[in-house]
């Protein structure tokens, strides 16, 4: 069974010697059986990697635990494999004396995941560029034309001041026009917040909470804990802002709550965003299985920055969305390096 397996399998004793190495392991490592069996594990990997990763994992296994972790394996020919290692304890006459190590090559899977992540990142970047373009059009073109129309209505109102039967329709038109201008400005800010770009995430988030509260007649309490740095990596600011937008809209649309709480703070080189409501809540697992686009978008934005979203909710117990994103994300570091 071991020899016929398509996965790499070895058995290691408490002295960290290879006792068994199957055909797939030998083929992948480009070694012969006599070069492996009877030799120490650290002969084939760097001493630092053995002492820092492999040995602690094996010790955990020898204490009776099943251990799983991912690692990378380089070859002299320049190939690098992504491997998923699983360690299983084996009992002998005097207790656990060996560990069966099953190693699976997940390189193709990781490459596919990376390709999907790269495509998702590009789609989000294109989406943000389009949002910014439409926001500029609304602000610089549509809003300006509406402002000129408002001036024109004022001019006609003065010109026809002697005709009271026309003043009421003109006043009503001016009022409707002012409401439309306000809606266009709000839409422009939702699409692309200039506050986010020039004043930072905390100011933009506070302004968003105020706008959403006024528009939907709810109370949104925003609290900045400590001092959030103004200059954050662009992707971190945009992603957290969009997640906050989606979270607030979902809460207003589905929770039935009239009071929401938002907290933003920095801790251990991570940005934390909390969005809480005291609404009717929902079943988190059911929502994940249904795969709504809003939830998927939030998760993808956090994942692309090596962050995470934790959702705590129960029916009739309210909902808390906890977002944690590294400030210096792997993506941002690579982008800046490039």
URJOWO-V679490 format. One record per residue. RES is the residue in one small letter. PSI is psi as a letter, one per 20 degrees, with the letter a starting at -180 (none if undefined). BURIAL is 1 if it has 9 or more other ideal C-beta (glycine too) atoms within 8 Angstrom, else 0. Layout:
<<RES,PSI,BURIAL> <RES,PSI,BURIAL>>
This chain:
<<x,g,0> <x,g,0> <x,h,0> <x,i,0> <x,q,1> <x,i,0> <x,q,1> <x,p,1> <x,p,1> <x,q,1> <x,p,1> <x,p,1> <x,a,1> <x,i,0> <x,j,0> <x,k,1> <x,q,1> <x,p,1> <x,h,1> <x,q,1> <x,o,1> <x,r,1> <x,g,0> <x,h,1> <x,g,1> <x,g,1> <x,g,0> <x,h,1> <x,i,1> <x,l,0> <x,r,1> <x,q,0> <x,g,0> <x,i,0> <x,i,0> <x,g,1> <x,p,1> <x,i,0> <x,q,1> <x,q,0> <x,g,1> <x,i,1> <x,i,0> <x,i,0> <x,r,0> <x,q,0> <x,h,0> <x,g,0> <x,h,1> <x,g,1> <x,h,0> <x,h,0> <x,f,1> <x,g,1> <x,g,1> <x,h,0> <x,g,1> <x,g,1> <x,h,0> <x,g,1> <x,g,1> <x,i,1> <x,j,0> <x,j,0> <x,q,0> <x,p,0> <x,p,1> <x,p,0> <x,r,0> <x,q,0> <x,r,0> <x,q,0> <x,p,0> <x,q,0> <x,q,1> <x,h,0> <x,i,0> <x,i,0> <x,q,0> <x,p,1> <x,q,1> <x,p,1> <x,q,1> <x,o,1> <x,p,1> <x,p,1> <x,p,1> <x,p,1> <x,q,1> <x,p,1> <x,p,0> <x,a,0> <x,h,0> <x,k,0> <x,a,0> <x,o,1> <x,i,1> <x,r,1> <x,p,1> <x,p,1> <x,o,1> <x,p,1> <x,p,1> <x,p,1> <x,o,1> <x,k,1> <x,g,1> <x,h,0> <x,g,0> <x,h,1> <x,g,0> <x,g,0> <x,h,0> <x,h,0> <x,g,0> <x,g,0> <x,g,1> <x,g,0> <x,g,0> <x,g,1> <x,g,1> <x,g,0> <x,g,0> <x,g,1> <x,g,0> <x,g,0> <x,g,0> <x,h,1> <x,g,0> <x,h,0> <x,g,1> <x,g,1> <x,g,0> <x,h,1> <x,g,1> <x,g,1> <x,g,1> <x,g,1> <x,g,1> <x,h,0> <x,f,0> <x,g,1> <x,h,1> <x,g,0> <x,h,0> <x,h,1> <x,g,1> <x,h,0> <x,h,1> <x,g,1> <x,h,0> <x,g,0> <x,h,1> <x,h,1> <x,g,0> <x,h,1> <x,g,1> <x,h,0> <x,h,0> <x,k,1> <x,h,0> <x,j,0> <x,n,0> <x,h,0> <x,i,0> <x,h,0> <x,g,1> <x,g,0> <x,h,0> <x,g,1> <x,g,1> <x,g,0> <x,g,1> <x,h,1> <x,g,0> <x,h,0> <x,h,1> <x,h,1> <x,h,0> <x,g,1> <x,g,1> <x,g,0> <x,h,0> <x,g,1> <x,g,1> <x,g,1> <x,h,1> <x,g,1> <x,h,1> <x,h,0> <x,g,1> <x,o,1> <x,o,1> <x,h,0> <x,h,1> <x,g,1> <x,g,0> <x,h,0> <x,i,0> <x,r,1> <x,g,1> <x,g,1> <x,g,1> <x,g,1> <x,g,1> <x,g,1> <x,h,1> <x,g,1> <x,g,1> <x,g,1> <x,g,1> <x,h,1> <x,g,1> <x,g,0> <x,h,0> <x,j,0> <x,l,0> <x,r,1> <x,p,0> <x,o,1> <x,o,1> <x,p,1> <x,p,0> <x,o,1> <x,p,0> <x,b,0> <x,o,0> <x,p,1> <x,q,0> <x,h,0> <x,n,0> <x,q,1> <x,p,1> <x,g,0> <x,h,1> <x,g,1> <x,g,1> <x,g,1> <x,g,1> <x,h,1> <x,g,1> <x,h,1> <x,g,1> <x,g,1> <x,g,1> <x,g,1> <x,g,1> <x,g,1> <x,g,1> <x,g,1> <x,g,1> <x,h,1> <x,h,0> <x,h,1> <x,h,1> <x,j,0> <x,q,1> <x,i,0> <x,p,1> <x,q,1> <x,p,1> <x,p,1> <x,p,1> <x,p,1> <x,r,1> <x,p,1> <x,p,0> <x,l,0> <x,k,0> <x,q,1> <x,p,1> <x,p,1> <x,p,1> <x,p,1> <x,o,1> <x,q,1> <x,r,1> <x,k,0> <x,b,1> <x,i,1> <x,a,1> <x,r,1> <x,o,0> <x,g,1> <x,h,0> <x,g,0> <x,h,1> <x,g,0> <x,h,0> <x,h,0> <x,l,0> <x,q,0> <x,h,0> <x,g,1> <x,g,1> <x,g,1> <x,g,1> <x,g,1> <x,g,1> <x,g,1> <x,g,1> <x,g,1> <x,h,1> <x,i,1> <x,j,1> <x,k,1> <x,a,1> <x,q,0> <x,p,1> <x,p,0> <x,p,1> <x,o,0> <x,q,1> <x,q,0> <x,p,0> <x,j,0> <x,j,0> <x,r,1> <x,q,1> <x,p,1> <x,o,1> <x,o,1> <x,p,1> <x,p,1> <x,p,1> <x,p,1> <x,g,1> <x,n,0> <x,q,1> <x,g,0> <x,g,1> <x,h,1> <x,g,1> <x,g,0> <x,g,0> <x,h,0> <x,g,0> <x,none,0>>
